[in-house]
Amino acid sequence: MNDILRSAHSGWRYVVFLLLIIAVIKALSGWFGNKPYTEGNRKLNVFTLISAHIQLLLGLGVYFLNGWYKIDSSIAMGRYWKMEHISMMLIAIILITVGNARSKKIAEAVAKHRTISIFFGLALIIVIVAILLMTKADPSRTFFGVS
């Protein structure tokens, strides 16, 4: 079960990352291009939100099944997996959730795009920083490697 969850969590990150990049690009395009907020934009944002929440559930399963909450925090790799990774990813998912919720309450299309751009963009930056920190803390991991 542990191997399945770990593989699912490792593979699903590409879905989340790709959807997040596409959502940010489309939102920036809509914001700066004064484009209408379409049903396609809404669905993309919801799929990004759902994929991030699925990743969170998979990650929490891996976190608790592997006992990563017990790792020694004085070692860089232990601190990363025990505290930094989970904290940064939770913040990113909260940003995605809040951005999506706020965009629903806005009537103006450009403001919807701007809200998604800001919140999803910040989440994307946090995810990228977390990945870069992972490769620094755990030399056995690579940026694009599945592990």
C-alpha positions, 0 to 999 in steps of 0.5 A: 500500500505504501509503495502505491501511495508513494508512486501515486503521489510522485506521479500525480505531481506532474498533473498538478504542476501542469494544470497549475502552469496552464491555469496561471498562463491562461489567467495572466492572458485573461488579465492582461488581454482583457478577455472574458472569463469563460466556462473553460477558465472556471473548469480549468481552475476547479480541476487544478483545485481538485488535483491539488487536493488529491495530491494533498490526500496522497501526500498525507497518506505517504507522510503518516504511513512512512512515519515522516513525522518522526524523522530527526529534524536536526538533519537537513533531509529530515527537516525538509520532509518533516516540516518544510515540504508539508508546510510549503505544500499546505500553503500552496494548496491554501492559496489555490483554494482561497484564490478559487473561492475568491474568484467565484465571488467576483463578477468582473472577468478581468478581476477574476483572472487577476485573482486567479493569477495572483493566488495560483501564481504564488502557489506555483512559486511556492511549489517550485521553491519546494521542489528546488529545496527538495533537490538540495536537502535530498541529493537522491532526488532530482527535479524531474525524476520520479521517485 
